[in-house]
Amino acid sequence: MPKLIDAHTHVQFAAYDNDWKEVIDRSLAQNTWLVNVGTQKDTSAKAVEIAEKYSEGVYATVGLHPIHTEKSHHDSQELGNNEEAKGFSSRGEGFDYEYYKGLNQNEKVVAVGECGLDYYRLTEETKEKQAEVFEAQINLAAEIKKPLMIHCRQAYSDLINILNNQKPILGNPSGIIHFFSGTKENAKELLNLGFYFSFGGVVTFVRDYDEVIKSVGLDKIVLETDAPYVTPVPHRGKRNEPAYVKYVAEKLAEILGKDSEEVAAKTTQNACDVLKI
């Protein structure tokens, strides 16, 4: 079967505490590599720890998600139910530049992030803090010469403004806009800034992204699951996992009018190019 890369997943999350190895083994058995994306100190460290157990096929990113820059929603799939043990996530985590720089030195770490902006639960303090932390991670990526893994929710205008201001230090390529949900105009601006785009299981059950996918084009698309979230058809309603990224590839082939093997080959090459895998 053709090789695929799930460029954005979270098998290090609490949702997989009892079977993360089996989940990864299923993915590798079908020739699907994966990148576990860190969201704060503990999930970043665990992503690296897991990646180190595999000679190839399993990688990590390290960074601070915008929702964890201050007191935020506690997601049991991410952090588990023991809030006492994860206390800093309830208080919010300042960006510890040296800590994240240290983790990023590991050769299995392929990007800085998940970083960016998330205005879903918005206050003015939120905007200022998120921008500060995002800029710090852009600086870190520039220093260690790794791409960015970007999260953006209801904040594309501010995100693009920050990236334009930081354009002189962005890498080439700049990174991946994960789970892209912006407009075609947003996509055009981000393409001009050197970014690729990942799409996941949502494309298998809504048509909202079809025109943006066509406007971006296969040359700048990578696959993702964002597991354990957004499980694709035909497994919708169950916990997601990297092995299901094949359904995203099949739907993208349908949307783009391409052969599924071409989509598999090109998205895999794109992920290798941007993440230097």
ZIVENWO-V890449 format. One line per field, one symbol per residue. ss: DSSP state (H for helix, E for strand, - for the rest). phi: phi as a letter, one per 40 degrees, with the letter a starting at -180 (. if undefined). burial: b if it has 16 or more other ideal C-beta (glycine too) atoms within 10 Angstrom, else e. A space follows every 50 residues. Layout:
ss: ???
phi: ???
burial: ???
//
This chain:
ss: ---EEEEEE----HHH---HHHHHHHHHH--EEEEEE---HHHHHHHHHH H------EEEEE---HHH-------HHHH-------HHHHH-----HHHH HHHH----EEEEEEEEEE-----HHHHHHHHHHHHHHHHHHHHH--EEEE EEE--HHHHHHHHHH-HHH-----EEE------HHHHHHHHH--EEEEE- HHHH-----HHHHHHH-HHHEEE------------------HHHHHHHHH HHHHHH---HHHHHHHHHHHHHHHH--
phi: .ccbbccaaacccddbdcadcccccccccbgbcabcbcbaccccccccdc dccbcagbbabbibcdcbcadadcccccbgcccccbdccccgbcccdccc cccccccccbachcbibabcbbbccdccccccccccccccdcccfbccbb babfacccdcccccccdcbccbccibccfcbccccdcccccccgccbbbb ddccbbbcbdccdcccgccbbbcabfdccfccccbdgbccaddccccccc ccccccgbcccccdcccccdcccccfc
burial: ebebbbbbbbbbbbbbeeebeebbeebbeeebbbbbbbbbbbbbbbbbeb beeeeebbbbbbbbbbbbbbebeebeebbbeeeeebeebeeebebeeeeb eebbebebbbbbbbbbbbbeeeeeebeebbbebbbbbbebbbeeebbbbb bbbebbebbbebbeebeeebbebbbbbbbbbbeeebbebbbebbbbbbbb bbbbeeeebeebbeebebebbbbbbbbbbbbbeeeeeeebbbbbbbbbbe bbbebbeeeeeebbebbbebbbebbeb
//
